Amino acid sequence: MVDQCESVGANCLKVYYEQLVLHPEAQMRRITEFLDVPWDDRVLHHEQLIGKDISLSKRRKEFRSSCEASESGCSE
């Protein structure tokens, strides 16, 4: 998986579990910035949203899989 991420360069963000656990806000801000999603403090308290009605942003963003973004594609 790391090789696939490296092959697509700037279209892939590596997230390390240890850093996410130790620094959740900093890492989640990094992730939302990478995804071009506005920051919302509820990201840090997602467990409070379980079972609740939520609305997603009306803005639609197209994402391609890392296989599609890679020049070489993915091999099985």
N, C-alpha and C positions, 0 to 999 in steps of 0.2 A: 504494500500500500504506500509506503514511503517513496518507493521508486516512481509510482504513478503520480504522486503529488509533485515530486521534483520534476517530472517530465512535462507537467503543464505550467510550471513556473508560478507566475503571479496570480494564476487562476485558482490556486490551492493554498489554503492556510493550514499549517500544522498546529494542532492543539495538543499540548501535553497534559495528560490527566493530572499529574502531580502539581503542575502550575495552576490548573483549573481548581483543584481542591485547596491549595494554599492561598491563592489570590483570585477568588471567584469574580469579584467585580472587575478587576483589571482585565482578566481574560475574557469575560463576557463583553466588556466594552470593545475589546480588540476584535472579537468575533462579529459583533453587530456592526462595527465600523467596516469590516471587511465585506460583509453582506450588504452594506449600504442600507441598513435598517435603523431607524431612529432609536436612540436609547430610551428605555423605559425601566424604572426601578423595579417594576414587577418581575423583570427577568430574574432578579435575585430571590424572589419569593414565589416561584412558580408553583410550589406545593399548595399555595393558597387558592390557586385557580382550578385545581382538580375538581371536576364535577360541576363547574360553573360555566355558564354561557360566555363565550368570548367572541369578539369580532376581529377578524383579520383586516389588515390594511387593504383598502380598496385599490391601492397601487399594485400593479402586476409587474413582476419582474421575470424575465426569462432566464433560466439557468440551464446550462448544458452539463451533462455528466462529464467527469474527468476523462472518460474514454472518448467522448465526442470532441472534447477540447484538445486532446492530444493529437499531434500529427501522426503518430504511429498507431493510435487506437489502442485497444486492450486485447491482449491475447489470452486465451483460456489456458 
